[in-house]
Amino acid sequence: MKKILVADDEKRMRILISDFLTDAGYEIIEAKDGAEAIDMFMENADIDLIILDVMMPHYSGWDVCQEIRRTSKVPIIMLTAKTQETDELYGFKKGADEYIKKPFRPSILVARVNAIIKRSYNETSKILKGILCIDKDKHTVTIKGISTVLSITEYKLLIFLIENEGIVISRDMILANVWGYDYDGTDRTVDTHVKRLRDKLLSAGHYVKTVRGYGYKFEA
C-alpha cells in the first residue's frame, strides 16, 4: 500500500481527498499547514507521494516543495486555485511533478495519482498497448512486431503520454515534462513532435488523440 501525504489548510478539502484516495487503496496521512507538512515528511521515511496545496499558513506549498526537493525526489502534486500559466511553470521550477487546478473532480485527482505512482514505481521494462510494444530497457518501439526508430524527444513524449493514459495533458505540461520547465518552446513545438510521432507509429498513431483547444491524451 502506497503512503500519501496530503497537506491543505482546508479541513474539508483534506477529508475529500483522503476519502477518495483511501477508497482507491492508498494510505493517507494529513497535514494542516506547510510547517506540519515538512515535519511529517521528515518523520515518515516511507511516504510515496505528496499532495500540496499552494496557499497554506507558515510555509506555502511552493516553499514545502522546494524544501523537500533538497533531500528527496518523491513525487509531488501541487493543488491551487491560481490559473496563470506562469504559476504552473513556477511550480515545475520548484520541483513539482504535477499541477492540478481547483476546483477539480476527485476522480481526476485519483487518476493523476495513479499515473504518477505507476510512472515512478513501475519496474516493468515492457509496455504493451494494443498493437504497440515498448521495451524501456532497450529503448525500442515496435508496431505489430515491426520496429520504428524514434528520436530521443519523440520517445520521451510517447512514454510520458502512455504513463498518463486516458488523462488529457496540456501542451504546457508536456513541454515542462518532456523538454524541461526552462525550455523556451511553444505549443507549435509540441504539435510538430506529436505529428512526427503519429507518423512513425503508423497504424498505432491514432492512439495519440488531440483534445481541441487543450492538448493530447493517449488511448489505446
PyMOL CGO cylinders between C-alpha atoms (Angstrom):
from pymol import cmd
from pymol.cgo import CYLINDER

trace = [
    CYLINDER, 0.00, 0.00, 0.00, 1.46, 3.35, -1.07, 0.3, 1, 1, 1, 1, 1, 1,
    CYLINDER, 1.46, 3.35, -1.07, 1.51, 6.13, 1.53, 0.3, 1, 1, 1, 1, 1, 1,
    CYLINDER, 1.51, 6.13, 1.53, 0.45, 9.65, 0.52, 0.3, 1, 1, 1, 1, 1, 1,
    CYLINDER, 0.45, 9.65, 0.52, 0.89, 12.89, 2.49, 0.3, 1, 1, 1, 1, 1, 1,
    CYLINDER, 0.89, 12.89, 2.49, -1.97, 15.36, 1.90, 0.3, 1, 1, 1, 1, 1, 1,
    CYLINDER, -1.97, 15.36, 1.90, -1.27, 18.94, 3.04, 0.3, 1, 1, 1, 1, 1, 1,
    CYLINDER, -1.27, 18.94, 3.04, -4.06, 21.53, 2.86, 0.3, 1, 1, 1, 1, 1, 1,
    CYLINDER, -4.06, 21.53, 2.86, -5.23, 24.12, 5.37, 0.3, 1, 1, 1, 1, 1, 1,
    CYLINDER, -5.23, 24.12, 5.37, -8.89, 23.45, 4.47, 0.3, 1, 1, 1, 1, 1, 1,
    CYLINDER, -8.89, 23.45, 4.47, -10.14, 20.52, 6.53, 0.3, 1, 1, 1, 1, 1, 1,
    CYLINDER, -10.14, 20.52, 6.53, -13.00, 19.89, 4.11, 0.3, 1, 1, 1, 1, 1, 1,
    CYLINDER, -13.00, 19.89, 4.11, -10.56, 19.55, 1.22, 0.3, 1, 1, 1, 1, 1, 1,
    CYLINDER, -10.56, 19.55, 1.22, -8.28, 17.20, 3.19, 0.3, 1, 1, 1, 1, 1, 1,
    CYLINDER, -8.28, 17.20, 3.19, -11.23, 14.97, 4.05, 0.3, 1, 1, 1, 1, 1, 1,
    CYLINDER, -11.23, 14.97, 4.05, -12.47, 14.92, 0.45, 0.3, 1, 1, 1, 1, 1, 1,
    CYLINDER, -12.47, 14.92, 0.45, -9.06, 13.99, -0.95, 0.3, 1, 1, 1, 1, 1, 1,
    CYLINDER, -9.06, 13.99, -0.95, -8.34, 11.45, 1.79, 0.3, 1, 1, 1, 1, 1, 1,
    CYLINDER, -8.34, 11.45, 1.79, -11.69, 9.69, 1.37, 0.3, 1, 1, 1, 1, 1, 1,
    CYLINDER, -11.69, 9.69, 1.37, -11.28, 9.22, -2.38, 0.3, 1, 1, 1, 1, 1, 1,
    CYLINDER, -11.28, 9.22, -2.38, -7.64, 8.14, -2.18, 0.3, 1, 1, 1, 1, 1, 1,
    CYLINDER, -7.64, 8.14, -2.18, -8.39, 5.74, 0.68, 0.3, 1, 1, 1, 1, 1, 1,
    CYLINDER, -8.39, 5.74, 0.68, -11.14, 4.17, -1.42, 0.3, 1, 1, 1, 1, 1, 1,
    CYLINDER, -11.14, 4.17, -1.42, -8.56, 3.84, -4.22, 0.3, 1, 1, 1, 1, 1, 1,
    CYLINDER, -8.56, 3.84, -4.22, -6.34, 1.77, -1.91, 0.3, 1, 1, 1, 1, 1, 1,
    CYLINDER, -6.34, 1.77, -1.91, -3.85, 4.34, -0.59, 0.3, 1, 1, 1, 1, 1, 1,
    CYLINDER, -3.85, 4.34, -0.59, -2.77, 5.03, 2.99, 0.3, 1, 1, 1, 1, 1, 1,
    CYLINDER, -2.77, 5.03, 2.99, -3.23, 8.72, 3.81, 0.3, 1, 1, 1, 1, 1, 1,
    CYLINDER, -3.23, 8.72, 3.81, -1.61, 10.99, 6.40, 0.3, 1, 1, 1, 1, 1, 1,
    CYLINDER, -1.61, 10.99, 6.40, -2.65, 14.63, 6.68, 0.3, 1, 1, 1, 1, 1, 1,
    CYLINDER, -2.65, 14.63, 6.68, -1.01, 17.98, 7.45, 0.3, 1, 1, 1, 1, 1, 1,
    CYLINDER, -1.01, 17.98, 7.45, -2.94, 21.20, 8.10, 0.3, 1, 1, 1, 1, 1, 1,
    CYLINDER, -2.94, 21.20, 8.10, -0.21, 23.66, 7.07, 0.3, 1, 1, 1, 1, 1, 1,
    CYLINDER, -0.21, 23.66, 7.07, 3.21, 23.92, 5.45, 0.3, 1, 1, 1, 1, 1, 1,
    CYLINDER, 3.21, 23.92, 5.45, 5.22, 23.59, 8.65, 0.3, 1, 1, 1, 1, 1, 1,
    CYLINDER, 5.22, 23.59, 8.65, 3.39, 20.43, 9.68, 0.3, 1, 1, 1, 1, 1, 1,
    CYLINDER, 3.39, 20.43, 9.68, 3.83, 19.04, 6.15, 0.3, 1, 1, 1, 1, 1, 1,
    CYLINDER, 3.83, 19.04, 6.15, 7.62, 19.38, 6.42, 0.3, 1, 1, 1, 1, 1, 1,
    CYLINDER, 7.62, 19.38, 6.42, 7.64, 17.83, 9.90, 0.3, 1, 1, 1, 1, 1, 1,
    CYLINDER, 7.64, 17.83, 9.90, 5.51, 14.86, 8.80, 0.3, 1, 1, 1, 1, 1, 1,
    CYLINDER, 5.51, 14.86, 8.80, 7.66, 14.29, 5.76, 0.3, 1, 1, 1, 1, 1, 1,
    CYLINDER, 7.66, 14.29, 5.76, 10.78, 14.21, 7.95, 0.3, 1, 1, 1, 1, 1, 1,
    CYLINDER, 10.78, 14.21, 7.95, 9.10, 11.80, 10.37, 0.3, 1, 1, 1, 1, 1, 1,
    CYLINDER, 9.10, 11.80, 10.37, 7.80, 9.38, 7.72, 0.3, 1, 1, 1, 1, 1, 1,
    CYLINDER, 7.80, 9.38, 7.72, 10.55, 7.94, 5.53, 0.3, 1, 1, 1, 1, 1, 1,
    CYLINDER, 10.55, 7.94, 5.53, 8.09, 5.72, 3.65, 0.3, 1, 1, 1, 1, 1, 1,
    CYLINDER, 8.09, 5.72, 3.65, 5.97, 8.47, 2.00, 0.3, 1, 1, 1, 1, 1, 1,
    CYLINDER, 5.97, 8.47, 2.00, 5.48, 7.59, -1.69, 0.3, 1, 1, 1, 1, 1, 1,
    CYLINDER, 5.48, 7.59, -1.69, 3.74, 10.77, -2.92, 0.3, 1, 1, 1, 1, 1, 1,
    CYLINDER, 3.74, 10.77, -2.92, 2.88, 14.23, -1.60, 0.3, 1, 1, 1, 1, 1, 1,
    CYLINDER, 2.88, 14.23, -1.60, -0.13, 16.43, -2.44, 0.3, 1, 1, 1, 1, 1, 1,
    CYLINDER, -0.13, 16.43, -2.44, 0.42, 20.09, -1.53, 0.3, 1, 1, 1, 1, 1, 1,
    CYLINDER, 0.42, 20.09, -1.53, -1.98, 23.00, -1.56, 0.3, 1, 1, 1, 1, 1, 1,
    CYLINDER, -1.98, 23.00, -1.56, -0.11, 26.11, -2.74, 0.3, 1, 1, 1, 1, 1, 1,
    CYLINDER, -0.11, 26.11, -2.74, -1.70, 28.61, -0.34, 0.3, 1, 1, 1, 1, 1, 1,
    CYLINDER, -1.70, 28.61, -0.34, -1.03, 27.40, 3.23, 0.3, 1, 1, 1, 1, 1, 1,
    CYLINDER, -1.03, 27.40, 3.23, -0.07, 29.14, 6.51, 0.3, 1, 1, 1, 1, 1, 1,
    CYLINDER, -0.07, 29.14, 6.51, 3.55, 29.27, 7.77, 0.3, 1, 1, 1, 1, 1, 1,
    CYLINDER, 3.55, 29.27, 7.77, 5.02, 27.83, 4.58, 0.3, 1, 1, 1, 1, 1, 1,
    CYLINDER, 5.02, 27.83, 4.58, 3.41, 27.87, 1.13, 0.3, 1, 1, 1, 1, 1, 1,
    CYLINDER, 3.41, 27.87, 1.13, 3.17, 24.70, -0.92, 0.3, 1, 1, 1, 1, 1, 1,
    CYLINDER, 3.17, 24.70, -0.92, 5.96, 26.03, -3.12, 0.3, 1, 1, 1, 1, 1, 1,
    CYLINDER, 5.96, 26.03, -3.12, 8.21, 26.52, -0.06, 0.3, 1, 1, 1, 1, 1, 1,
    CYLINDER, 8.21, 26.52, -0.06, 7.44, 23.00, 1.15, 0.3, 1, 1, 1, 1, 1, 1,
    CYLINDER, 7.44, 23.00, 1.15, 8.12, 21.57, -2.31, 0.3, 1, 1, 1, 1, 1, 1,
    CYLINDER, 8.12, 21.57, -2.31, 11.46, 23.37, -2.51, 0.3, 1, 1, 1, 1, 1, 1,
    CYLINDER, 11.46, 23.37, -2.51, 12.46, 22.18, 0.97, 0.3, 1, 1, 1, 1, 1, 1,
    CYLINDER, 12.46, 22.18, 0.97, 11.58, 18.56, 0.22, 0.3, 1, 1, 1, 1, 1, 1,
    CYLINDER, 11.58, 18.56, 0.22, 13.48, 18.69, -3.06, 0.3, 1, 1, 1, 1, 1, 1,
    CYLINDER, 13.48, 18.69, -3.06, 16.69, 19.37, -1.11, 0.3, 1, 1, 1, 1, 1, 1,
    CYLINDER, 16.69, 19.37, -1.11, 16.76, 15.75, 0.02, 0.3, 1, 1, 1, 1, 1, 1,
    CYLINDER, 16.76, 15.75, 0.02, 14.12, 13.77, -1.88, 0.3, 1, 1, 1, 1, 1, 1,
    CYLINDER, 14.12, 13.77, -1.88, 12.76, 13.02, -5.35, 0.3, 1, 1, 1, 1, 1, 1,
    CYLINDER, 12.76, 13.02, -5.35, 9.40, 11.80, -4.01, 0.3, 1, 1, 1, 1, 1, 1,
    CYLINDER, 9.40, 11.80, -4.01, 6.60, 12.68, -6.50, 0.3, 1, 1, 1, 1, 1, 1,
    CYLINDER, 6.60, 12.68, -6.50, 4.79, 15.94, -5.64, 0.3, 1, 1, 1, 1, 1, 1,
    CYLINDER, 4.79, 15.94, -5.64, 1.39, 17.15, -6.87, 0.3, 1, 1, 1, 1, 1, 1,
    CYLINDER, 1.39, 17.15, -6.87, 0.51, 20.83, -6.39, 0.3, 1, 1, 1, 1, 1, 1,
    CYLINDER, 0.51, 20.83, -6.39, -3.10, 21.95, -5.86, 0.3, 1, 1, 1, 1, 1, 1,
    CYLINDER, -3.10, 21.95, -5.86, -4.00, 25.57, -6.48, 0.3, 1, 1, 1, 1, 1, 1,
    CYLINDER, -4.00, 25.57, -6.48, -6.78, 27.97, -7.39, 0.3, 1, 1, 1, 1, 1, 1,
    CYLINDER, -6.78, 27.97, -7.39, -4.27, 30.01, -9.41, 0.3, 1, 1, 1, 1, 1, 1,
    CYLINDER, -4.27, 30.01, -9.41, -4.84, 29.80, -13.15, 0.3, 1, 1, 1, 1, 1, 1,
    CYLINDER, -4.84, 29.80, -13.15, -1.91, 31.65, -14.71, 0.3, 1, 1, 1, 1, 1, 1,
    CYLINDER, -1.91, 31.65, -14.71, 0.47, 29.60, -16.85, 0.3, 1, 1, 1, 1, 1, 1,
    CYLINDER, 0.47, 29.60, -16.85, 3.38, 31.36, -15.14, 0.3, 1, 1, 1, 1, 1, 1,
    CYLINDER, 3.38, 31.36, -15.14, 2.23, 29.88, -11.83, 0.3, 1, 1, 1, 1, 1, 1,
    CYLINDER, 2.23, 29.88, -11.83, 2.36, 26.38, -13.33, 0.3, 1, 1, 1, 1, 1, 1,
    CYLINDER, 2.36, 26.38, -13.33, 5.85, 26.94, -14.68, 0.3, 1, 1, 1, 1, 1, 1,
    CYLINDER, 5.85, 26.94, -14.68, 6.92, 28.31, -11.28, 0.3, 1, 1, 1, 1, 1, 1,
    CYLINDER, 6.92, 28.31, -11.28, 5.64, 25.12, -9.65, 0.3, 1, 1, 1, 1, 1, 1,
    CYLINDER, 5.64, 25.12, -9.65, 7.58, 22.93, -12.07, 0.3, 1, 1, 1, 1, 1, 1,
    CYLINDER, 7.58, 22.93, -12.07, 10.68, 25.05, -11.43, 0.3, 1, 1, 1, 1, 1, 1,
    CYLINDER, 10.68, 25.05, -11.43, 10.34, 24.36, -7.71, 0.3, 1, 1, 1, 1, 1, 1,
    CYLINDER, 10.34, 24.36, -7.71, 10.32, 20.63, -8.46, 0.3, 1, 1, 1, 1, 1, 1,
    CYLINDER, 10.32, 20.63, -8.46, 6.64, 19.70, -8.71, 0.3, 1, 1, 1, 1, 1, 1,
    CYLINDER, 6.64, 19.70, -8.71, 5.73, 16.70, -10.86, 0.3, 1, 1, 1, 1, 1, 1,
    CYLINDER, 5.73, 16.70, -10.86, 2.09, 17.61, -11.46, 0.3, 1, 1, 1, 1, 1, 1,
    CYLINDER, 2.09, 17.61, -11.46, -0.14, 20.67, -11.18, 0.3, 1, 1, 1, 1, 1, 1,
    CYLINDER, -0.14, 20.67, -11.18, -3.92, 20.41, -10.65, 0.3, 1, 1, 1, 1, 1, 1,
    CYLINDER, -3.92, 20.41, -10.65, -6.16, 23.46, -10.60, 0.3, 1, 1, 1, 1, 1, 1,
    CYLINDER, -6.16, 23.46, -10.60, -9.05, 23.88, -8.17, 0.3, 1, 1, 1, 1, 1, 1,
    CYLINDER, -9.05, 23.88, -8.17, -11.87, 23.11, -8.43, 0.3, 1, 1, 1, 1, 1, 1,
    CYLINDER, -11.87, 23.11, -8.43, -11.24, 19.59, -9.72, 0.3, 1, 1, 1, 1, 1, 1,
    CYLINDER, -11.24, 19.59, -9.72, -13.13, 16.33, -9.93, 0.3, 1, 1, 1, 1, 1, 1,
    CYLINDER, -13.13, 16.33, -9.93, -11.88, 13.85, -7.31, 0.3, 1, 1, 1, 1, 1, 1,
    CYLINDER, -11.88, 13.85, -7.31, -11.84, 11.14, -9.97, 0.3, 1, 1, 1, 1, 1, 1,
    CYLINDER, -11.84, 11.14, -9.97, -9.34, 13.21, -11.99, 0.3, 1, 1, 1, 1, 1, 1,
    CYLINDER, -9.34, 13.21, -11.99, -7.10, 13.60, -8.93, 0.3, 1, 1, 1, 1, 1, 1,
    CYLINDER, -7.10, 13.60, -8.93, -7.18, 9.83, -8.33, 0.3, 1, 1, 1, 1, 1, 1,
    CYLINDER, -7.18, 9.83, -8.33, -6.33, 9.21, -11.98, 0.3, 1, 1, 1, 1, 1, 1,
    CYLINDER, -6.33, 9.21, -11.98, -3.37, 11.61, -11.81, 0.3, 1, 1, 1, 1, 1, 1,
    CYLINDER, -3.37, 11.61, -11.81, -2.15, 9.99, -8.58, 0.3, 1, 1, 1, 1, 1, 1,
    CYLINDER, -2.15, 9.99, -8.58, -2.42, 6.51, -10.13, 0.3, 1, 1, 1, 1, 1, 1,
    CYLINDER, -2.42, 6.51, -10.13, -0.48, 7.68, -13.19, 0.3, 1, 1, 1, 1, 1, 1,
    CYLINDER, -0.48, 7.68, -13.19, 2.35, 9.26, -11.18, 0.3, 1, 1, 1, 1, 1, 1,
    CYLINDER, 2.35, 9.26, -11.18, 2.62, 6.26, -8.84, 0.3, 1, 1, 1, 1, 1, 1,
    CYLINDER, 2.62, 6.26, -8.84, 2.76, 3.94, -11.82, 0.3, 1, 1, 1, 1, 1, 1,
    CYLINDER, 2.76, 3.94, -11.82, 5.32, 6.10, -13.59, 0.3, 1, 1, 1, 1, 1, 1,
    CYLINDER, 5.32, 6.10, -13.59, 7.51, 6.47, -10.51, 0.3, 1, 1, 1, 1, 1, 1,
    CYLINDER, 7.51, 6.47, -10.51, 7.45, 2.94, -9.11, 0.3, 1, 1, 1, 1, 1, 1,
    CYLINDER, 7.45, 2.94, -9.11, 6.66, 0.64, -12.04, 0.3, 1, 1, 1, 1, 1, 1,
    CYLINDER, 6.66, 0.64, -12.04, 9.68, -1.64, -12.54, 0.3, 1, 1, 1, 1, 1, 1,
    CYLINDER, 9.68, -1.64, -12.54, 8.29, -3.47, -15.59, 0.3, 1, 1, 1, 1, 1, 1,
    CYLINDER, 8.29, -3.47, -15.59, 10.52, -2.87, -18.58, 0.3, 1, 1, 1, 1, 1, 1,
    CYLINDER, 10.52, -2.87, -18.58, 7.99, -3.80, -21.30, 0.3, 1, 1, 1, 1, 1, 1,
    CYLINDER, 7.99, -3.80, -21.30, 4.83, -1.86, -22.05, 0.3, 1, 1, 1, 1, 1, 1,
    CYLINDER, 4.83, -1.86, -22.05, 2.11, -3.40, -24.22, 0.3, 1, 1, 1, 1, 1, 1,
    CYLINDER, 2.11, -3.40, -24.22, -0.62, -1.09, -25.52, 0.3, 1, 1, 1, 1, 1, 1,
    CYLINDER, -0.62, -1.09, -25.52, -2.77, -2.56, -28.26, 0.3, 1, 1, 1, 1, 1, 1,
    CYLINDER, -2.77, -2.56, -28.26, -0.50, -3.25, -31.24, 0.3, 1, 1, 1, 1, 1, 1,
    CYLINDER, -0.50, -3.25, -31.24, 2.25, -1.14, -29.68, 0.3, 1, 1, 1, 1, 1, 1,
    CYLINDER, 2.25, -1.14, -29.68, 5.14, -2.63, -27.68, 0.3, 1, 1, 1, 1, 1, 1,
    CYLINDER, 5.14, -2.63, -27.68, 7.83, -0.59, -25.89, 0.3, 1, 1, 1, 1, 1, 1,
    CYLINDER, 7.83, -0.59, -25.89, 10.89, -2.12, -24.23, 0.3, 1, 1, 1, 1, 1, 1,
    CYLINDER, 10.89, -2.12, -24.23, 12.09, 0.55, -21.79, 0.3, 1, 1, 1, 1, 1, 1,
    CYLINDER, 12.09, 0.55, -21.79, 15.38, -1.26, -21.08, 0.3, 1, 1, 1, 1, 1, 1,
    CYLINDER, 15.38, -1.26, -21.08, 16.33, -1.38, -24.76, 0.3, 1, 1, 1, 1, 1, 1,
    CYLINDER, 16.33, -1.38, -24.76, 14.52, 1.85, -25.73, 0.3, 1, 1, 1, 1, 1, 1,
    CYLINDER, 14.52, 1.85, -25.73, 12.83, 0.04, -28.64, 0.3, 1, 1, 1, 1, 1, 1,
    CYLINDER, 12.83, 0.04, -28.64, 9.35, 0.55, -30.09, 0.3, 1, 1, 1, 1, 1, 1,
    CYLINDER, 9.35, 0.55, -30.09, 7.53, -1.93, -32.32, 0.3, 1, 1, 1, 1, 1, 1,
    CYLINDER, 7.53, -1.93, -32.32, 4.12, -1.88, -34.02, 0.3, 1, 1, 1, 1, 1, 1,
    CYLINDER, 4.12, -1.88, -34.02, 2.76, -5.35, -34.80, 0.3, 1, 1, 1, 1, 1, 1,
    CYLINDER, 2.76, -5.35, -34.80, 6.33, -6.59, -34.40, 0.3, 1, 1, 1, 1, 1, 1,
    CYLINDER, 6.33, -6.59, -34.40, 7.76, -4.06, -36.85, 0.3, 1, 1, 1, 1, 1, 1,
    CYLINDER, 7.76, -4.06, -36.85, 10.42, -1.75, -35.38, 0.3, 1, 1, 1, 1, 1, 1,
    CYLINDER, 10.42, -1.75, -35.38, 10.23, 2.02, -35.70, 0.3, 1, 1, 1, 1, 1, 1,
    CYLINDER, 10.23, 2.02, -35.70, 13.00, 4.47, -34.91, 0.3, 1, 1, 1, 1, 1, 1,
    CYLINDER, 13.00, 4.47, -34.91, 12.09, 7.42, -32.68, 0.3, 1, 1, 1, 1, 1, 1,
    CYLINDER, 12.09, 7.42, -32.68, 14.23, 10.38, -31.72, 0.3, 1, 1, 1, 1, 1, 1,
    CYLINDER, 14.23, 10.38, -31.72, 15.04, 10.79, -28.03, 0.3, 1, 1, 1, 1, 1, 1,
    CYLINDER, 15.04, 10.79, -28.03, 12.40, 13.52, -27.69, 0.3, 1, 1, 1, 1, 1, 1,
    CYLINDER, 12.40, 13.52, -27.69, 9.76, 11.51, -29.57, 0.3, 1, 1, 1, 1, 1, 1,
    CYLINDER, 9.76, 11.51, -29.57, 10.46, 8.52, -27.32, 0.3, 1, 1, 1, 1, 1, 1,
    CYLINDER, 10.46, 8.52, -27.32, 10.19, 10.63, -24.15, 0.3, 1, 1, 1, 1, 1, 1,
    CYLINDER, 10.19, 10.63, -24.15, 6.95, 12.14, -25.48, 0.3, 1, 1, 1, 1, 1, 1,
    CYLINDER, 6.95, 12.14, -25.48, 5.47, 8.71, -26.15, 0.3, 1, 1, 1, 1, 1, 1,
    CYLINDER, 5.47, 8.71, -26.15, 6.43, 7.36, -22.72, 0.3, 1, 1, 1, 1, 1, 1,
    CYLINDER, 6.43, 7.36, -22.72, 5.01, 10.43, -20.96, 0.3, 1, 1, 1, 1, 1, 1,
    CYLINDER, 5.01, 10.43, -20.96, 1.69, 10.13, -22.80, 0.3, 1, 1, 1, 1, 1, 1,
    CYLINDER, 1.69, 10.13, -22.80, 1.45, 6.38, -22.12, 0.3, 1, 1, 1, 1, 1, 1,
    CYLINDER, 1.45, 6.38, -22.12, 2.25, 6.81, -18.42, 0.3, 1, 1, 1, 1, 1, 1,
    CYLINDER, 2.25, 6.81, -18.42, -0.70, 9.23, -18.25, 0.3, 1, 1, 1, 1, 1, 1,
    CYLINDER, -0.70, 9.23, -18.25, -3.01, 7.08, -20.38, 0.3, 1, 1, 1, 1, 1, 1,
    CYLINDER, -3.01, 7.08, -20.38, -6.59, 8.34, -20.51, 0.3, 1, 1, 1, 1, 1, 1,
    CYLINDER, -6.59, 8.34, -20.51, -5.66, 11.72, -18.99, 0.3, 1, 1, 1, 1, 1, 1,
    CYLINDER, -5.66, 11.72, -18.99, -5.78, 14.89, -21.08, 0.3, 1, 1, 1, 1, 1, 1,
    CYLINDER, -5.78, 14.89, -21.08, -2.35, 16.55, -20.89, 0.3, 1, 1, 1, 1, 1, 1,
    CYLINDER, -2.35, 16.55, -20.89, -1.95, 20.24, -21.72, 0.3, 1, 1, 1, 1, 1, 1,
    CYLINDER, -1.95, 20.24, -21.72, 0.76, 21.37, -24.11, 0.3, 1, 1, 1, 1, 1, 1,
    CYLINDER, 0.76, 21.37, -24.11, 2.42, 23.36, -21.31, 0.3, 1, 1, 1, 1, 1, 1,
    CYLINDER, 2.42, 23.36, -21.31, 2.58, 20.26, -19.13, 0.3, 1, 1, 1, 1, 1, 1,
    CYLINDER, 2.58, 20.26, -19.13, 4.06, 18.25, -22.00, 0.3, 1, 1, 1, 1, 1, 1,
    CYLINDER, 4.06, 18.25, -22.00, 6.67, 20.95, -22.58, 0.3, 1, 1, 1, 1, 1, 1,
    CYLINDER, 6.67, 20.95, -22.58, 7.59, 21.00, -18.88, 0.3, 1, 1, 1, 1, 1, 1,
    CYLINDER, 7.59, 21.00, -18.88, 7.88, 17.21, -18.53, 0.3, 1, 1, 1, 1, 1, 1,
    CYLINDER, 7.88, 17.21, -18.53, 9.42, 16.26, -21.89, 0.3, 1, 1, 1, 1, 1, 1,
    CYLINDER, 9.42, 16.26, -21.89, 11.58, 19.28, -22.71, 0.3, 1, 1, 1, 1, 1, 1,
    CYLINDER, 11.58, 19.28, -22.71, 12.03, 20.73, -19.20, 0.3, 1, 1, 1, 1, 1, 1,
    CYLINDER, 12.03, 20.73, -19.20, 10.43, 23.71, -17.47, 0.3, 1, 1, 1, 1, 1, 1,
    CYLINDER, 10.43, 23.71, -17.47, 13.18, 26.10, -18.65, 0.3, 1, 1, 1, 1, 1, 1,
    CYLINDER, 13.18, 26.10, -18.65, 12.85, 25.16, -22.34, 0.3, 1, 1, 1, 1, 1, 1,
    CYLINDER, 12.85, 25.16, -22.34, 11.86, 28.18, -24.40, 0.3, 1, 1, 1, 1, 1, 1,
    CYLINDER, 11.86, 28.18, -24.40, 9.40, 26.37, -26.65, 0.3, 1, 1, 1, 1, 1, 1,
    CYLINDER, 9.40, 26.37, -26.65, 5.82, 26.93, -27.83, 0.3, 1, 1, 1, 1, 1, 1,
    CYLINDER, 5.82, 26.93, -27.83, 2.66, 24.94, -28.46, 0.3, 1, 1, 1, 1, 1, 1,
    CYLINDER, 2.66, 24.94, -28.46, 3.88, 24.54, -32.02, 0.3, 1, 1, 1, 1, 1, 1,
    CYLINDER, 3.88, 24.54, -32.02, 6.89, 22.58, -30.73, 0.3, 1, 1, 1, 1, 1, 1,
    CYLINDER, 6.89, 22.58, -30.73, 4.58, 20.02, -29.14, 0.3, 1, 1, 1, 1, 1, 1,
    CYLINDER, 4.58, 20.02, -29.14, 2.24, 19.85, -32.14, 0.3, 1, 1, 1, 1, 1, 1,
    CYLINDER, 2.24, 19.85, -32.14, 5.12, 19.25, -34.54, 0.3, 1, 1, 1, 1, 1, 1,
    CYLINDER, 5.12, 19.25, -34.54, 6.57, 16.42, -32.47, 0.3, 1, 1, 1, 1, 1, 1,
    CYLINDER, 6.57, 16.42, -32.47, 3.16, 14.81, -31.97, 0.3, 1, 1, 1, 1, 1, 1,
    CYLINDER, 3.16, 14.81, -31.97, 2.62, 14.81, -35.74, 0.3, 1, 1, 1, 1, 1, 1,
    CYLINDER, 2.62, 14.81, -35.74, 6.00, 13.18, -36.33, 0.3, 1, 1, 1, 1, 1, 1,
    CYLINDER, 6.00, 13.18, -36.33, 5.33, 10.65, -33.58, 0.3, 1, 1, 1, 1, 1, 1,
    CYLINDER, 5.33, 10.65, -33.58, 1.97, 9.71, -35.07, 0.3, 1, 1, 1, 1, 1, 1,
    CYLINDER, 1.97, 9.71, -35.07, 3.55, 9.23, -38.49, 0.3, 1, 1, 1, 1, 1, 1,
    CYLINDER, 3.55, 9.23, -38.49, 6.24, 6.93, -37.07, 0.3, 1, 1, 1, 1, 1, 1,
    CYLINDER, 6.24, 6.93, -37.07, 3.72, 4.90, -35.07, 0.3, 1, 1, 1, 1, 1, 1,
    CYLINDER, 3.72, 4.90, -35.07, 1.93, 4.01, -38.33, 0.3, 1, 1, 1, 1, 1, 1,
    CYLINDER, 1.93, 4.01, -38.33, -1.35, 2.23, -37.60, 0.3, 1, 1, 1, 1, 1, 1,
    CYLINDER, -1.35, 2.23, -37.60, -0.92, 2.90, -33.85, 0.3, 1, 1, 1, 1, 1, 1,
    CYLINDER, -0.92, 2.90, -33.85, -0.69, 6.65, -34.47, 0.3, 1, 1, 1, 1, 1, 1,
    CYLINDER, -0.69, 6.65, -34.47, -4.38, 7.13, -33.69, 0.3, 1, 1, 1, 1, 1, 1,
    CYLINDER, -4.38, 7.13, -33.69, -3.65, 6.13, -30.06, 0.3, 1, 1, 1, 1, 1, 1,
    CYLINDER, -3.65, 6.13, -30.06, -2.42, 9.72, -29.60, 0.3, 1, 1, 1, 1, 1, 1,
    CYLINDER, -2.42, 9.72, -29.60, -5.60, 11.76, -29.63, 0.3, 1, 1, 1, 1, 1, 1,
    CYLINDER, -5.60, 11.76, -29.63, -5.99, 15.53, -29.95, 0.3, 1, 1, 1, 1, 1, 1,
    CYLINDER, -5.99, 15.53, -29.95, -8.19, 17.34, -27.43, 0.3, 1, 1, 1, 1, 1, 1,
    CYLINDER, -8.19, 17.34, -27.43, -9.03, 20.52, -29.29, 0.3, 1, 1, 1, 1, 1, 1,
    CYLINDER, -9.03, 20.52, -29.29, -8.02, 23.71, -27.55, 0.3, 1, 1, 1, 1, 1, 1,
    CYLINDER, -8.02, 23.71, -27.55, -6.12, 21.96, -24.76, 0.3, 1, 1, 1, 1, 1, 1,
    CYLINDER, -6.12, 21.96, -24.76, -3.64, 19.22, -25.60, 0.3, 1, 1, 1, 1, 1, 1,
    CYLINDER, -3.64, 19.22, -25.60, -3.36, 15.46, -26.11, 0.3, 1, 1, 1, 1, 1, 1,
    CYLINDER, -3.36, 15.46, -26.11, -4.07, 12.13, -24.50, 0.3, 1, 1, 1, 1, 1, 1,
    CYLINDER, -4.07, 12.13, -24.50, -3.01, 8.54, -25.15, 0.3, 1, 1, 1, 1, 1, 1,
    CYLINDER, -3.01, 8.54, -25.15, -5.80, 5.99, -25.51, 0.3, 1, 1, 1, 1, 1, 1,
    CYLINDER, -5.80, 5.99, -25.51, -5.10, 2.53, -26.92, 0.3, 1, 1, 1, 1, 1, 1,
]
cmd.load_cgo(trace, "trace")
